[in-house]
């Protein structure tokens, strides 16, 4: 039997997305399109070319170039502000002829100058578009602006909101005692809020590092020597012109490069973002484990299905989705950081392809942030379970009892020999009741005040300073 021919999905219009970020998950990552898409790259290229033209004319760098009026400058910047789907299509058509993306931008902008109002000086400055520039003078500045915008306008606000959400949850649960596990076994009790505060503090530290990262740029020609600049206009202080221009764009000037800006700042930034991802991954796995233990109860979503066959299930899908996306993001960021710092001699094109994946790297991280935030909003705490776990593990008080015995021994109290070993014999591999522990404490011969303090101690009250430590989130 012959099967009917399948519809070619590749031919369907509008085009079907190949990857999930532009398909299934687009709503969560769409804001990054304004910064890290191919269209955004071309818009920033136009922006950089426009600002370079304005910079050259405003500062009289090239002798004989006419001064631009305020109207001329507004006209140029309007080209950038109105850059949209029609301009994207126009540039694509030009690039089919040039087979060079930056050259297509140059021709695109020159066409706009030619269409300037009659009598405008813009009609006379066409040859100042891309003046003395190599493609990488435009590209490196464009990518720096794109990445800065993506981080500062999209990724960092989302990440900061999530960390604030975790911090607020930590504050609300700072007094909620819980049995801590080390190596998966019952250990010294803590509070749920303190454990979440640790993660919030770690995440915040990474955000501080990211907030301090620099975005570098250069404009110095085909091999970083200002060769064409000096020959064309020998009287200009080209390093000073370059520095002023790069800083005008809000970037840090890199004075020494080959044809390309060295990308070290990108490697530094991506390493910091990847580290944020990995701490967030730790949060996702811990919360998943708390859900598995029953510490957190997931609030069911009306109409949602947890399993195709087991109707009782409410799966921790938000945290599992986040784990996977954080792993993908970190892998891409690691690759970007490790490869972008190397370029053969003056130039090779590996970075051109690599940098086109900055968007997916941040997209997977942004998607994970969205999932964790939504997952945290759907949790409640099973306080009864936490109380029950604590009451079933009185042996965890072996730590404070033997510590009190050590202190008493140092203070000269007799009969306090081998405190660790005695508590180990009493507690290891055994479940004790409150009565067992209090009977043992009463038999030790401790000073009355110490014995009374230990007799009042319970697993639920043995949380040390955990509740007050959460305050360091506000320090």
C-alpha positions as semicolon CSV with decimal commas, in nm:
position;residue;x (nm);y (nm);z (nm)
1;X;0,000;0,000;0,000
2;X;0,142;0,338;-0,102
3;X;0,126;0,614;0,158
4;X;-0,005;0,948;0,042
5;X;0,255;1,221;-0,010
6;X;0,300;1,439;0,294
7;X;0,259;1,814;0,293
8;X;0,602;1,980;0,288
9;X;0,602;2,180;0,610
10;X;0,906;2,372;0,484
11;X;0,684;2,525;0,216
12;X;0,409;2,643;0,450
13;X;0,361;3,019;0,483
14;X;0,391;3,197;0,717
15;X;0,710;3,001;0,773
16;X;0,708;2,749;1,056
17;X;0,981;2,808;1,313
18;X;1,261;2,553;1,319
19;X;1,343;2,613;1,686
20;X;1,122;2,636;1,994
21;X;1,227;2,991;2,086
22;X;1,066;3,124;1,769
23;X;0,781;2,876;1,788
24;X;0,634;2,723;2,102
25;X;0,800;2,965;2,344
26;X;0,805;3,284;2,140
27;X;0,580;3,479;2,377
28;X;0,832;3,445;2,661
29;X;1,134;3,557;2,461
30;X;0,987;3,796;2,201
31;X;1,133;4,111;2,368
32;X;1,481;3,990;2,273
33;X;1,392;4,017;1,904
34;X;1,429;4,395;1,934
35;X;1,792;4,345;2,033
36;X;1,939;4,014;1,920
37;X;1,769;3,924;1,591
38;X;1,916;3,962;1,244
39;X;1,684;4,255;1,186
40;X;1,805;4,416;1,507
41;X;2,165;4,370;1,390
42;X;2,090;4,553;1,067
43;X;1,908;4,831;1,251
44;X;2,208;4,881;1,480
45;X;2,438;4,884;1,178
46;X;2,229;5,164;1,030
47;X;2,238;5,337;1,368
48;X;2,619;5,318;1,393
49;X;2,665;5,437;1,033
50;X;2,430;5,728;1,096
51;X;2,602;5,831;1,418
52;X;2,947;5,804;1,255
53;X;2,834;6,035;0,975
54;X;2,693;6,282;1,229
55;X;3,012;6,260;1,437
56;X;3,241;6,330;1,141
57;X;3,043;6,632;1,026
58;X;2,967;6,776;1,369
59;X;3,334;6,773;1,464
60;X;3,472;6,891;1,129
61;X;3,691;6,583;1,105
62;X;3,699;6,567;0,724
63;X;3,794;6,901;0,567
64;X;3,537;7,038;0,326
65;X;3,247;6,833;0,458
66;X;2,939;7,051;0,500
67;X;2,786;7,101;0,841
68;X;2,453;6,932;0,899
69;X;2,154;7,125;1,025
70;X;1,935;7,007;1,311
71;X;1,682;6,903;1,046
72;X;1,947;6,694;0,868
73;X;2,041;6,518;1,190
74;X;1,675;6,454;1,272
75;X;1,624;6,312;0,922
76;X;1,914;6,070;0,969
77;X;1,801;5,952;1,310
78;X;1,448;5,907;1,179
79;X;1,588;5,649;0,935
80;X;1,690;5,444;1,239
81;X;1,373;5,509;1,438
82;X;1,144;5,398;1,153
83;X;1,350;5,094;1,056
84;X;1,090;4,817;1,022
85;X;0,973;4,527;0,804
86;X;0,986;4,723;0,478
87;X;1,345;4,824;0,546
88;X;1,436;4,468;0,644
89;X;1,304;4,349;0,307
90;X;1,481;4,629;0,122
91;X;1,812;4,546;0,283
92;X;1,766;4,177;0,203
93;X;1,713;4,265;-0,162
94;X;2,029;4,478;-0,169
95;X;2,230;4,202;0,001
96;X;2,127;3,955;-0,269
97;X;2,325;4,173;-0,506
98;X;2,618;4,272;-0,282
99;X;2,646;3,932;-0,112
100;X;2,781;4,138;0,178
101;X;2,563;4,244;0,467
102;X;2,750;4,557;0,580
103;X;2,796;4,682;0,223
104;X;2,421;4,645;0,179
105;X;2,370;4,872;0,482
106;X;2,604;5,131;0,328
107;X;2,409;5,133;0,001
108;X;2,079;5,142;0,190
109;X;2,183;5,452;0,383
110;X;2,323;5,624;0,074
111;X;1,986;5,578;-0,093
112;X;1,828;5,759;0,201
113;X;2,075;6,045;0,169
114;X;1,996;6,075;-0,200
115;X;1,627;6,101;-0,109
116;X;1,684;6,381;0,143
117;X;1,493;6,708;0,087
118;X;1,611;6,934;-0,195
119;X;1,893;7,158;-0,080
120;X;1,987;6,941;0,219
121;X;2,357;6,894;0,286
122;X;2,283;6,525;0,321
123;X;2,287;6,497;-0,057
124;X;2,653;6,600;-0,051
125;X;2,789;6,365;0,215
126;X;2,721;6,024;0,065
127;X;3,090;5,935;0,058
128;X;3,115;5,994;0,433
129;X;2,892;5,692;0,488
130;X;3,123;5,414;0,607
131;X;3,416;5,654;0,576
132;X;3,753;5,479;0,643
133;X;3,564;5,192;0,807
134;X;3,607;4,820;0,779
135;X;3,296;4,607;0,828
136;X;3,407;4,513;1,177
137;X;3,418;4,878;1,282
138;X;3,042;4,875;1,228
139;X;2,973;4,520;1,343
140;X;3,158;4,529;1,675
141;X;2,982;4,848;1,778
142;X;2,647;4,712;1,664
143;X;2,686;4,391;1,863
144;X;2,797;4,582;2,172
145;X;2,485;4,799;2,151
146;X;2,264;4,497;2,084
147;X;2,396;4,292;2,373
148;X;2,389;4,588;2,609
149;X;2,028;4,657;2,517
150;X;1,929;4,292;2,553
151;X;2,091;4,265;2,896
152;X;1,991;4,601;3,040
153;X;1,642;4,632;2,891
154;X;1,519;4,271;2,884
155;X;1,726;4,002;3,053
156;X;1,845;4,186;3,366
157;X;1,501;4,328;3,456
158;X;1,348;3,980;3,428
159;X;1,632;3,824;3,627
160;X;1,615;4,095;3,892
161;X;1,238;4,054;3,928
162;X;1,286;3,680;3,977
163;X;1,556;3,728;4,241
164;X;1,332;3,979;4,420
165;X;1,054;3,719;4,407
166;X;1,281;3,454;4,564
167;X;1,395;3,704;4,827
168;X;1,038;3,795;4,917
169;X;0,947;3,426;4,946
170;X;1,250;3,380;5,172
171;X;1,135;3,664;5,397
172;X;0,784;3,523;5,421
173;X;0,919;3,181;5,524
174;X;1,207;3,292;5,747
175;X;1,036;3,152;6,057
176;X;0,921;2,826;5,897
177;X;1,133;2,550;6,054
178;X;1,219;2,246;5,847
179;X;1,436;1,938;5,870
180;X;1,750;1,997;5,668
181;X;1,908;1,713;5,475
182;X;2,280;1,672;5,414
183;X;2,375;1,385;5,185
184;X;2,000;1,322;5,174
185;X;1,993;1,233;5,544
186;X;1,832;1,418;5,840
187;X;2,063;1,693;5,963
188;X;2,058;2,014;6,168
189;X;1,720;2,184;6,124
190;X;1,698;2,514;5,938
191;X;1,420;2,737;5,812
192;X;1,279;2,719;5,464
193;X;1,325;3,094;5,431
194;X;1,695;3,078;5,513
195;X;1,754;2,812;5,246
196;X;1,581;3,025;4,984
197;X;1,771;3,333;5,106
198;X;2,100;3,157;5,031
199;X;1,993;3,112;4,670
200;X;1,861;3,469;4,641
201;X;2,191;3,601;4,779
202;X;2,394;3,396;4,532
203;X;2,182;3,509;4,239
204;X;2,200;3,872;4,345
205;X;2,577;3,857;4,361
206;X;2,591;3,740;4,002
207;X;2,355;4,018;3,897
208;X;2,591;4,268;4,061
209;X;2,880;4,127;3,858
210;X;2,675;4,142;3,539
211;X;2,572;4,499;3,615
212;X;2,939;4,596;3,635
213;X;3,044;4,431;3,309
214;X;3,177;4,657;3,035
215;X;3,069;4,678;2,672
216;X;3,370;4,759;2,457
217;X;3,395;4,897;2,108
218;X;3,655;5,007;1,855
219;X;3,675;5,203;1,530
220;X;4,029;5,186;1,389
221;X;4,018;5,032;1,044
222;X;4,105;4,711;0,866
223;X;4,397;4,608;1,088
224;X;4,350;4,841;1,383
225;X;4,611;5,093;1,261
226;X;4,394;5,381;1,134
227;X;4,577;5,329;0,805
228;X;4,307;5,459;0,571
229;X;4,211;5,732;0,816
230;X;4,559;5,881;0,833
231;X;4,617;5,867;0,456
232;X;4,279;6,026;0,380
233;X;4,290;6,292;0,653
234;X;4,641;6,312;0,802
235;X;4,562;6,616;1,014
236;X;4,303;6,448;1,238
237;X;4,378;6,296;1,580
238;X;4,214;5,970;1,484
239;X;4,250;5,785;1,816
240;X;4,080;6,081;1,987
241;X;3,807;6,089;1,720
242;X;3,753;5,714;1,761
243;X;3,746;5,730;2,141
244;X;3,496;6,016;2,142
245;X;3,271;5,834;1,899
246;X;3,273;5,501;2,084
247;X;3,204;5,676;2,413
248;X;2,928;5,882;2,247
249;X;2,756;5,549;2,185
250;X;2,779;5,472;2,557
251;X;3,049;5,209;2,516
252;X;3,401;5,167;2,655
253;X;3,671;5,241;2,398
254;X;3,919;4,964;2,318
255;X;4,240;5,133;2,195
256;X;4,428;4,821;2,081
257;X;4,277;4,565;1,848
258;X;4,334;4,376;1,526
259;X;4,072;4,411;1,255
260;X;3,817;4,290;1,507
261;X;3,739;4,403;1,859
262;X;3,881;4,122;2,068
263;X;3,549;4,011;2,222
264;X;3,704;3,962;2,567
265;X;3,425;4,169;2,722
266;X;3,174;3,932;2,567
267;X;3,351;3,632;2,716
268;X;3,345;3,798;3,058
269;X;2,976;3,883;3,036
270;X;2,872;3,541;2,908
271;X;3,068;3,368;3,184
272;X;2,881;3,576;3,442
273;X;2,541;3,508;3,285
274;X;2,623;3,136;3,262
275;X;2,711;3,140;3,632
276;X;2,379;3,306;3,711
277;X;2,215;3,030;3,506
278;X;2,388;2,760;3,707
279;X;2,288;2,908;4,041
280;X;1,931;2,933;3,912
281;X;1,960;2,571;3,800
282;X;2,050;2,486;4,160
283;X;1,738;2,666;4,278
284;X;1,525;2,474;4,027
285;X;1,664;2,135;4,136
286;X;1,625;2,220;4,506
287;X;1,266;2,333;4,463
288;X;1,197;2,022;4,253
289;X;1,333;1,814;4,542
290;X;1,123;2,003;4,796
291;X;0,817;1,931;4,582
292;X;0,914;1,564;4,566
293;X;0,949;1,556;4,946
294;X;0,613;1,727;4,988
295;X;0,760;2,040;5,146
296;X;0,605;2,243;4,867
297;X;0,260;2,163;4,734
298;X;0,187;2,268;4,377
299;X;-0,136;2,457;4,333
300;X;-0,329;2,285;4,051
301;X;-0,413;2,493;3,745
302;X;-0,773;2,458;3,636
303;X;-0,797;2,249;3,321
304;X;-0,430;2,149;3,320
305;X;-0,322;1,785;3,281
306;X;-0,026;1,644;3,473
307;X;-0,010;1,309;3,301
308;X;-0,176;1,157;2,997
309;X;-0,260;0,845;3,199
310;X;-0,228;0,929;3,571
311;X;-0,497;1,185;3,652
312;X;-0,373;1,256;4,005
313;X;-0,038;1,402;3,899
314;X;0,068;1,765;3,919
315;X;0,415;1,759;3,767
316;X;0,683;2,020;3,847
317;X;0,712;2,104;3,479
318;X;0,809;2,470;3,527
319;X;1,124;2,375;3,713
320;X;1,208;2,089;3,478
321;X;1,163;2,316;3,177
322;X;1,386;2,573;3,346
323;X;1,658;2,315;3,411
324;X;1,674;2,214;3,046
325;X;1,674;2,571;2,917
326;X;1,940;2,679;3,164
327;X;2,161;2,392;3,050
328;X;2,113;2,489;2,685
329;X;2,178;2,856;2,757
330;X;2,490;2,785;2,959
331;X;2,626;2,552;2,692
332;X;2,582;2,822;2,427
333;X;2,728;3,091;2,652
334;X;3,027;2,870;2,732
335;X;3,085;2,815;2,361
336;X;3,057;3,186;2,290
337;X;3,295;3,274;2,573
338;X;3,556;3,016;2,480
339;X;3,558;3,070;2,102
340;X;3,507;3,444;2,057
341;X;3,837;3,529;2,227
342;X;4,032;3,358;1,949
343;X;4,068;3,488;1,593
344;X;4,335;3,378;1,347
345;X;4,588;3,659;1,305
346;X;4,404;3,975;1,203
347;X;4,068;3,822;1,120
348;X;3,863;3,515;1,049
349;X;3,487;3,482;1,015
350;X;3,415;3,225;1,285
351;X;3,294;3,500;1,518
352;X;3,044;3,620;1,256
353;X;2,859;3,289;1,271
354;X;2,907;3,242;1,644
355;X;2,768;3,581;1,740
356;X;2,447;3,511;1,553
357;X;2,370;3,265;1,834
358;X;2,384;3,522;2,113
359;X;2,005;3,553;2,084
360;X;1,933;3,183;2,149
361;X;2,180;3,185;2,441
362;X;1,991;3,465;2,614
363;X;1,656;3,334;2,492
364;X;1,691;3,000;2,669
365;X;1,795;3,180;2,989
366;X;1,504;3,425;2,968
367;X;1,263;3,136;2,911
368;X;1,399;2,959;3,217
369;X;1,360;3,273;3,427
370;X;0,997;3,297;3,315
371;X;0,932;2,933;3,403
372;X;1,087;2,957;3,749
373;X;0,890;3,272;3,826
374;X;0,564;3,107;3,724
375;X;0,652;2,788;3,909
376;X;0,725;2,973;4,234
377;X;0,392;3,153;4,216
378;X;0,212;2,817;4,216
379;X;0,358;2,681;4,540
380;X;0,229;2,653;4,894
381;X;0,403;2,506;5,200
382;X;0,287;2,190;5,378
383;X;0,353;2,311;5,732
384;X;0,207;1,995;5,885
385;X;0,451;1,775;5,695
386;X;0,745;1,989;5,806
387;X;0,633;1,971;6,169
388;X;0,588;1,595;6,143
389;X;0,934;1,543;5,991
390;X;1,095;1,743;6,269
391;X;0,908;1,559;6,544
392;X;1,014;1,225;6,396
393;X;1,384;1,311;6,411
394;X;1,479;1,401;6,767
395;X;1,822;1,247;6,708
396;X;1,923;1,568;6,527
397;X;1,960;1,724;6,874
398;X;2,269;1,510;6,923
399;X;2,469;1,797;6,772
400;X;2,374;2,069;7,023
401;X;2,387;1,829;7,320
402;X;2,743;1,714;7,249
403;X;2,845;2,075;7,179
404;X;2,701;2,183;7,515
405;X;2,892;1,897;7,682
406;X;3,216;2,016;7,519
407;X;3,158;2,371;7,646
408;X;3,081;2,241;7,996
409;X;3,398;2,031;7,994
410;X;3,608;2,336;7,906
411;X;3,436;2,522;8,190
412;X;3,552;2,250;8,435
413;X;3,238;2,039;8,470
414;X;3,329;1,678;8,537
415;X;3,173;1,375;8,370
416;X;3,169;1,534;8,023
417;X;3,422;1,297;7,868
418;X;3,386;1,177;7,508
419;X;3,071;1,378;7,430
420;X;3,073;1,311;7,054
421;X;3,122;0,938;7,099
422;X;2,845;0,914;7,360
423;X;2,596;1,096;7,137
424;X;2,705;0,888;6,843
425;X;2,631;0,569;7,038
426;X;2,292;0,706;7,143
427;X;2,174;0,842;6,810
428;X;2,346;0,687;6,509
429;X;2,108;0,481;6,299
430;X;1,830;0,516;6,556
431;X;1,509;0,710;6,588
432;X;1,472;0,878;6,926
433;X;1,164;1,019;7,092
434;X;1,147;1,338;7,291
435;X;1,143;1,131;7,606
436;X;1,459;0,941;7,502
437;X;1,652;1,261;7,439
438;X;1,537;1,436;7,756
439;X;1,615;1,130;7,968
440;X;1,967;1,124;7,826
441;X;2,016;1,497;7,888
442;X;1,896;1,456;8,247
443;X;2,152;1,180;8,307
444;X;2,457;1,381;8,206
445;X;2,507;1,591;8,518
446;X;2,517;1,919;8,329
447;X;2,480;2,248;8,518
448;X;2,116;2,318;8,589
449;X;2,087;2,613;8,350
450;X;2,246;2,418;8,062
451;X;2,032;2,112;8,130
452;X;1,717;2,326;8,139
453;X;1,809;2,496;7,813
454;X;1,866;2,162;7,641
455;X;1,552;2,011;7,790
456;X;1,343;2,289;7,631
457;X;1,505;2,239;7,291
458;X;1,305;2,068;7,016
459;X;1,394;1,990;6,655
460;X;1,155;2,268;6,550
461;X;1,321;2,526;6,776
462;X;1,678;2,421;6,694
463;X;1,723;2,657;6,399
464;X;1,993;2,881;6,539
465;X;1,995;3,225;6,380
466;X;1,834;3,108;6,058
467;X;1,541;3,349;6,077
468;X;1,760;3,653;6,138
469;X;2,009;3,562;5,864
470;X;1,743;3,638;5,602
471;X;1,787;4,004;5,690
472;X;2,122;4,001;5,510
473;X;1,925;4,007;5,186
474;X;1,848;4,370;5,264
475;X;2,201;4,461;5,370
